[in-house]
Amino acid sequence: MEDLAQFRTEVRSFYATLPDLLSGLDGPLERGRAYLAARYDAGFGALDYPIETGGRDLDKEFINTFRKEAPSREFANAVFGFGIGIDMVLPTLRDYGSAELQQRFLRPGLRGEEIWCQLYSEPGAGSDLAGLTTSAKLDGDQWVVSGQKVWTSGASDADFGILLARTNPDVPKHQGISMMILPMKQPGVEVRPLHQMTGVSSFNEVFITEAKIPAPWVVGAPGEGWRMAVALLSYERSSTGAGGGRRPITVERLISLAQESEARQDPTVRQDLATLFTNRKIVEWLNRRRDIHPSLTKLWRTKEGRAAAAVATRLAHMQVIAWEGEPLGHDKKTLVYGICDAPALSLGGGTDEVQRNILGERVLGLPREPSSDRNLPFKDTLKN
């Protein structure tokens, strides 16, 4: 068993080396690759992975210590563009992937050598994800995949996508799905960016036409895709609840904004800021609990982020949405981005309504919502 105090000393020494390492690196992907490679090589890139897969087999206390010792948000943001792989896909491969998949993908992914995207949602399969129609058919030693995905973050930069596809339409919809690894840089995979009101195009449509996947690149077994999907979504919600993914406007930024104006004298504003600070502390404390359900922390962080955007709008008044022209890092532009991006907090990783259903059914034991097609073969169900 490793000593926590000694571990904390190691972490601080590692973080002290980063300013020199990242100096002169401008692009977020370039900085992310340098940071992740250094983190992995220093022994901090796979803290909770088994030793046989290159990890240290440490518990949550050590992981929380590593995050807490980060000297600034700059290093937390250094994994921008790599979060889907680091926080979602690779833990799923660690837990459910074959030895071949683990050997092929874990180390390069953890070192930032490969970027991942998540190919789940479709135009006709959003909250009802099990209604997906992208198909994969085995042809000799490879799968042939055709279909369409949407709302795919980071697809334009991704080397690989973790894909849900239907491999058997003759069984009920949850049973005929498989999880596969799709090489993104191949003929038959077309990525079309979707322009968002934030001014960026982090979301994409992905059109797949007879793309190829090696036959062994199935996570779990064919037909086990729904179980794999739920496992990955659990990691996504845990990551979001712990501060990964989209970054809400911070309460410190809002306090600073209030201090720059007469709003600091407004008791309602002061109460709003106190509530935001309290909510953030609640999320931090919830994440320290063992075995906390990820939907709970995800919901709390969503609440925090959307409330922060509402407070920012009141403090800056409505002209905030008309601010233009400054670089993204400028204070005003950051506020605009945070306000416009806040609704997405309630969508990524499953809507707030989905999270509440999960908590009601799986935590509180309430009856499952009725469904008329749960036991029908998928080919016989009504399609969107």
C-alpha positions as CSV (number, residue, x, y, z in Angstrom):
1,M,0.0,0.0,0.0
2,E,1.4,3.3,-1.0
3,D,1.9,6.1,1.5
4,L,-0.5,9.1,0.8
5,A,1.9,11.7,2.2
6,Q,4.8,10.5,0.0
7,F,2.4,10.3,-2.9
8,R,1.4,14.0,-2.4
9,T,5.1,15.0,-2.4
10,E,5.6,13.1,-5.7
11,V,2.6,14.9,-7.2
12,R,3.8,18.4,-6.2
13,S,7.2,17.6,-7.7
14,F,5.6,16.5,-10.9
15,Y,3.4,19.7,-11.2
16,A,6.5,21.8,-10.6
17,T,8.0,20.6,-13.8
18,L,5.0,21.5,-16.0
19,P,5.5,25.2,-16.6
20,D,8.8,24.5,-18.4
21,L,7.3,21.5,-20.2
22,L,4.4,23.4,-21.6
23,S,6.1,26.7,-22.3
24,G,6.1,27.5,-26.0
25,L,3.3,25.1,-26.8
26,D,0.3,27.0,-28.0
27,G,-2.3,24.7,-29.5
28,P,-4.6,22.8,-27.0
29,L,-4.0,19.4,-28.6
30,E,-0.2,20.0,-28.6
31,R,-0.3,21.0,-24.9
32,G,-2.5,18.1,-24.1
33,R,-0.3,15.5,-25.7
34,A,2.8,16.9,-23.9
35,Y,1.0,17.0,-20.6
36,L,-0.5,13.5,-20.9
37,A,2.7,11.9,-22.0
38,A,4.6,13.5,-19.1
39,R,1.9,12.5,-16.7
40,Y,1.9,8.9,-17.8
41,D,5.7,8.6,-17.9
42,A,5.8,10.0,-14.3
43,G,3.4,7.3,-13.1
44,F,0.3,9.5,-12.7
45,G,-1.5,8.6,-15.9
46,A,-3.2,5.4,-14.8
47,L,-3.6,5.7,-11.0
48,D,-6.6,3.4,-10.7
49,Y,-5.6,0.9,-13.4
50,P,-4.4,-2.6,-12.5
51,I,-0.6,-3.0,-12.3
52,E,-0.7,-5.5,-15.1
53,T,-2.1,-2.8,-17.5
54,G,0.5,-0.3,-16.6
55,G,-1.3,1.3,-13.6
56,R,-0.8,1.7,-9.9
57,D,-4.0,0.2,-8.6
58,L,-4.7,3.1,-6.2
59,D,-8.0,4.1,-4.7
60,K,-10.1,7.2,-4.9
61,E,-8.3,9.0,-2.1
62,F,-5.1,9.1,-4.2
63,I,-7.0,10.3,-7.3
64,N,-8.7,13.1,-5.3
65,T,-5.3,14.1,-4.0
66,F,-3.8,14.2,-7.5
67,R,-6.6,16.5,-8.6
68,K,-6.5,18.7,-5.5
69,E,-2.8,19.4,-5.8
70,A,-3.1,20.8,-9.4
71,P,-1.7,24.3,-9.0
72,S,-4.2,26.0,-11.4
73,R,-7.1,25.3,-13.8
74,E,-4.5,25.5,-16.6
75,F,-3.4,22.0,-15.9
76,A,-6.9,20.7,-15.5
77,N,-7.7,22.1,-18.9
78,A,-4.5,20.6,-20.4
79,V,-6.5,17.4,-21.3
80,F,-8.9,19.4,-23.5
81,G,-9.8,17.3,-26.5
82,F,-8.7,14.1,-24.8
83,G,-11.4,13.7,-22.1
84,I,-13.6,11.3,-24.0
85,G,-10.7,8.8,-24.3
86,I,-9.1,9.4,-20.9
87,D,-12.3,9.6,-18.8
88,M,-14.8,7.3,-20.6
89,V,-13.4,5.0,-23.3
90,L,-10.2,3.8,-21.8
91,P,-11.7,3.0,-18.4
92,T,-14.3,0.9,-20.3
93,L,-11.6,-0.9,-22.2
94,R,-9.7,-1.4,-19.0
95,D,-12.7,-3.1,-17.4
96,Y,-14.3,-4.9,-20.3
97,G,-11.9,-5.0,-23.2
98,S,-10.0,-8.1,-24.3
99,A,-6.3,-8.4,-23.6
100,E,-5.6,-7.6,-27.3
101,L,-7.7,-4.3,-27.1
102,Q,-6.0,-3.3,-23.8
103,Q,-2.6,-3.9,-25.2
104,R,-3.4,-2.0,-28.4
105,F,-5.2,1.0,-27.0
106,L,-4.6,1.8,-23.3
107,R,-1.0,3.1,-23.3
108,P,-1.3,5.2,-26.4
109,G,-4.6,6.7,-25.3
110,L,-3.3,7.5,-21.8
111,R,-0.2,9.1,-23.2
112,G,-2.3,11.4,-25.5
113,E,-1.0,9.7,-28.7
114,E,-4.6,9.0,-29.9
115,I,-7.8,11.0,-29.7
116,W,-11.2,9.4,-29.2
117,C,-14.8,10.4,-29.9
118,Q,-18.1,8.8,-28.8
119,L,-20.4,7.6,-31.5
120,Y,-23.7,7.1,-29.6
121,S,-26.5,9.5,-30.5
122,E,-28.4,9.4,-33.8
123,P,-31.0,11.6,-35.4
124,G,-33.7,9.1,-34.4
125,A,-32.0,7.8,-31.2
126,G,-31.3,10.4,-28.5
127,S,-32.7,9.7,-25.1
128,D,-34.0,6.4,-26.5
129,L,-30.5,5.4,-27.4
130,A,-31.5,1.7,-27.7
131,G,-33.5,2.6,-30.8
132,L,-30.3,3.2,-32.8
133,T,-30.3,2.0,-36.4
134,T,-26.6,2.2,-37.4
135,S,-25.8,-1.4,-38.5
136,A,-22.7,-3.5,-38.4
137,K,-22.5,-6.8,-40.4
138,L,-19.7,-9.3,-40.1
139,D,-18.0,-10.0,-43.4
140,G,-15.1,-12.4,-43.0
141,D,-12.5,-10.9,-40.7
142,Q,-14.1,-7.5,-40.5
143,W,-17.4,-5.6,-39.6
144,V,-18.9,-3.4,-42.3
145,V,-20.7,-0.4,-40.7
146,S,-23.2,2.0,-42.2
147,G,-25.4,4.7,-40.5
148,Q,-25.4,8.2,-39.1
149,K,-24.3,9.7,-35.7
150,V,-24.9,13.2,-34.4
151,W,-23.8,15.5,-31.6
152,T,-20.4,13.8,-31.7
153,S,-17.9,15.9,-29.7
154,G,-14.4,16.1,-31.1
155,A,-15.0,13.8,-34.1
156,S,-13.0,16.1,-36.5
157,D,-9.8,15.4,-34.5
158,A,-10.5,11.9,-33.4
159,D,-8.4,8.9,-34.5
160,F,-10.9,6.4,-33.1
161,G,-14.6,6.3,-32.2
162,I,-16.3,4.1,-29.6
163,L,-19.3,3.0,-31.6
164,L,-22.7,1.5,-30.8
165,A,-24.1,-0.4,-33.8
166,R,-26.9,-2.9,-34.3
167,T,-25.6,-6.3,-35.1
168,N,-28.8,-8.3,-34.6
169,P,-32.2,-6.8,-35.5
170,D,-34.1,-10.1,-34.7
171,V,-33.9,-9.6,-30.9
172,P,-35.3,-6.9,-28.7
173,K,-33.6,-3.5,-29.1
174,H,-31.4,-3.6,-26.0
175,Q,-30.1,-7.1,-26.9
176,G,-29.0,-6.6,-30.5
177,I,-26.4,-3.8,-30.0
178,S,-22.6,-4.2,-30.0
179,M,-19.8,-1.8,-29.0
180,M,-17.0,-1.5,-31.4
181,I,-13.9,0.6,-32.1
182,L,-14.2,2.5,-35.4
183,P,-11.0,3.9,-37.1
184,M,-12.1,7.4,-38.0
185,K,-9.5,8.1,-40.7
186,Q,-10.8,5.9,-43.4
187,P,-12.9,6.0,-46.5
188,G,-16.6,5.8,-45.6
189,V,-16.4,8.0,-42.5
190,E,-17.4,11.6,-43.2
191,V,-17.4,14.3,-40.4
192,R,-19.5,17.4,-40.8
193,P,-19.1,20.1,-38.1
194,L,-22.2,21.6,-36.5
195,H,-21.9,25.4,-35.8
196,Q,-23.2,26.2,-32.3
197,M,-24.3,29.5,-30.8
198,T,-21.1,29.5,-28.7
199,G,-19.3,30.4,-31.9
200,V,-17.4,27.0,-32.1
201,S,-18.2,23.7,-33.8
202,S,-17.3,21.1,-31.1
203,F,-20.3,19.0,-32.2
204,N,-20.4,17.0,-35.4
205,E,-22.5,14.8,-37.6
206,V,-20.8,11.6,-38.7
207,F,-21.9,9.8,-41.8
208,I,-20.7,6.1,-42.0
209,T,-20.9,4.3,-45.3
210,E,-19.6,0.7,-45.4
211,A,-16.7,1.6,-43.1
212,K,-14.5,-1.3,-41.9
213,I,-13.7,-2.5,-38.4
214,P,-11.4,-5.5,-37.6
215,A,-13.6,-8.4,-36.3
216,P,-11.8,-8.6,-32.9
217,W,-12.4,-4.9,-32.1
218,V,-15.6,-5.6,-30.2
219,V,-15.7,-4.5,-26.5
220,G,-17.2,-7.3,-24.5
221,A,-19.0,-9.7,-26.9
222,P,-21.3,-9.1,-29.8
223,G,-24.8,-8.3,-28.4
224,E,-23.4,-7.0,-25.1
225,G,-23.2,-3.4,-26.4
226,W,-26.0,-2.1,-24.2
227,R,-24.2,-3.3,-21.0
228,M,-21.0,-1.7,-22.3
229,A,-22.8,1.5,-23.2
230,V,-24.2,1.8,-19.6
231,A,-20.8,1.2,-18.2
232,L,-19.2,4.0,-20.3
233,L,-22.0,6.4,-19.5
234,S,-21.4,5.8,-15.9
235,Y,-17.8,6.9,-16.3
236,E,-19.0,9.9,-18.4
237,R,-21.4,11.0,-15.6
238,S,-18.7,10.5,-12.9
239,S,-16.3,12.6,-14.9
240,T,-18.8,15.3,-15.5
241,G,-19.7,15.3,-11.8
242,A,-16.1,15.5,-10.8
243,G,-15.4,18.6,-13.0
244,G,-14.6,17.0,-16.4
245,G,-16.1,17.9,-19.7
246,R,-17.7,21.3,-20.1
247,R,-16.5,24.1,-17.8
248,P,-19.2,26.2,-16.1
249,I,-18.5,29.8,-15.2
250,T,-16.7,29.7,-11.9
251,V,-18.1,31.4,-8.8
252,E,-14.7,33.2,-8.4
253,R,-15.2,34.8,-11.8
254,L,-18.8,35.9,-10.8
255,I,-17.6,37.3,-7.5
256,S,-15.0,39.3,-9.4
257,L,-17.7,40.5,-11.8
258,A,-19.9,41.6,-8.9
259,Q,-17.0,43.5,-7.2
260,E,-16.5,45.5,-10.4
261,S,-20.0,46.9,-10.2
262,E,-22.6,48.2,-7.8
263,A,-24.0,44.7,-7.7
264,R,-21.8,43.8,-4.8
265,Q,-24.1,45.8,-2.6
266,D,-27.2,43.9,-3.7
267,P,-28.3,41.4,-1.1
268,T,-30.0,39.2,-3.7
269,V,-26.8,39.0,-5.7
270,R,-24.7,38.2,-2.6
271,Q,-27.2,35.4,-1.7
272,D,-27.0,34.0,-5.2
273,L,-23.2,34.0,-5.1
274,A,-23.3,32.3,-1.6
275,T,-25.6,29.6,-3.0
276,L,-23.3,29.0,-6.0
277,F,-20.3,28.6,-3.6
278,T,-22.3,26.2,-1.4
279,N,-23.4,24.2,-4.4
280,R,-19.8,23.8,-5.6
281,K,-18.8,22.6,-2.1
282,I,-21.6,20.1,-2.1
283,V,-20.4,18.6,-5.5
284,E,-16.8,18.4,-4.1
285,W,-18.0,16.6,-1.0
286,L,-20.2,14.3,-2.9
287,N,-17.3,13.3,-5.1
288,R,-15.3,12.3,-2.0
289,R,-17.9,9.7,-1.1
290,R,-17.2,6.1,-2.1
291,D,-19.8,4.5,-4.4
292,I,-21.7,7.7,-5.0
293,H,-24.1,7.2,-7.9
294,P,-22.7,9.2,-10.9
295,S,-26.2,10.5,-11.9
296,L,-26.3,12.4,-8.6
297,T,-23.1,14.3,-9.0
298,K,-23.8,14.9,-12.6
299,L,-27.2,16.5,-11.7
300,W,-25.6,18.7,-9.0
301,R,-22.9,20.0,-11.4
302,T,-25.5,20.7,-14.1
303,K,-27.5,22.7,-11.5
304,E,-24.4,24.6,-10.5
305,G,-23.4,25.4,-14.1
306,R,-26.8,26.6,-15.3
307,A,-27.3,28.7,-12.1
308,A,-23.9,30.3,-12.7
309,A,-24.9,31.2,-16.2
310,A,-28.1,32.8,-15.0
311,V,-26.2,34.8,-12.4
312,A,-23.7,35.9,-15.0
313,T,-26.5,37.1,-17.3
314,R,-28.0,39.2,-14.5
315,L,-24.7,40.7,-13.5
316,A,-23.6,41.6,-17.0
317,H,-27.1,42.5,-18.1
318,M,-28.4,41.4,-21.5
319,Q,-25.8,43.2,-23.5
320,V,-23.4,40.3,-22.7
321,I,-24.8,38.3,-25.6
322,A,-23.8,41.0,-28.0
323,W,-20.1,41.2,-27.0
324,E,-18.0,40.1,-30.0
325,G,-14.5,40.4,-31.3
326,E,-12.3,39.5,-28.3
327,P,-10.2,36.3,-28.2
328,L,-11.8,33.4,-26.5
329,G,-9.7,33.9,-23.4
330,H,-10.9,37.4,-22.8
331,D,-13.1,37.8,-19.8
332,K,-16.1,39.1,-21.7
333,K,-15.8,36.4,-24.3
334,T,-15.5,33.7,-21.6
335,L,-18.7,34.9,-20.1
336,V,-20.5,34.8,-23.4
337,Y,-19.3,31.3,-24.1
338,G,-20.3,30.1,-20.6
339,I,-23.8,31.6,-20.9
340,C,-24.4,30.1,-24.3
341,D,-22.9,26.8,-23.5
342,A,-24.8,26.3,-20.2
343,P,-27.8,24.5,-21.7
344,A,-25.6,21.7,-23.0
345,L,-24.7,20.8,-19.4
346,S,-28.2,19.4,-19.1
347,L,-27.8,17.3,-22.3
348,G,-24.4,15.7,-22.4
349,G,-24.1,12.3,-20.8
350,G,-27.9,12.0,-20.7
351,T,-30.5,14.7,-20.0
352,D,-31.5,15.8,-16.5
353,E,-34.7,13.9,-17.0
354,V,-32.9,10.7,-17.8
355,Q,-30.7,11.1,-14.7
356,R,-33.7,11.5,-12.5
357,N,-35.3,8.4,-14.0
358,I,-32.2,6.4,-13.4
359,L,-32.0,7.6,-9.7
360,G,-35.7,6.9,-9.3
361,E,-35.5,3.3,-10.7
362,R,-32.0,2.2,-9.7
363,V,-31.5,4.0,-6.4
364,L,-35.0,4.5,-5.0
365,G,-36.5,1.3,-6.5
366,L,-39.5,3.0,-8.2
367,P,-41.3,1.2,-11.0
368,R,-39.7,1.4,-14.4
369,E,-41.5,3.6,-16.9
370,P,-43.8,1.6,-19.2
371,S,-42.5,0.6,-22.6
372,S,-44.5,-1.1,-25.3
373,D,-41.5,-2.3,-27.4
374,R,-39.0,-3.5,-24.8
375,N,-39.6,-7.2,-25.6
376,L,-40.3,-6.9,-29.4
377,P,-37.7,-7.9,-32.0
378,F,-36.2,-4.6,-33.1
379,K,-37.2,-5.2,-36.8
380,D,-40.8,-5.1,-35.7
381,T,-40.7,-1.9,-33.7
382,L,-42.0,1.5,-34.9
383,K,-39.0,3.7,-36.0
384,N,-38.6,7.4,-35.6
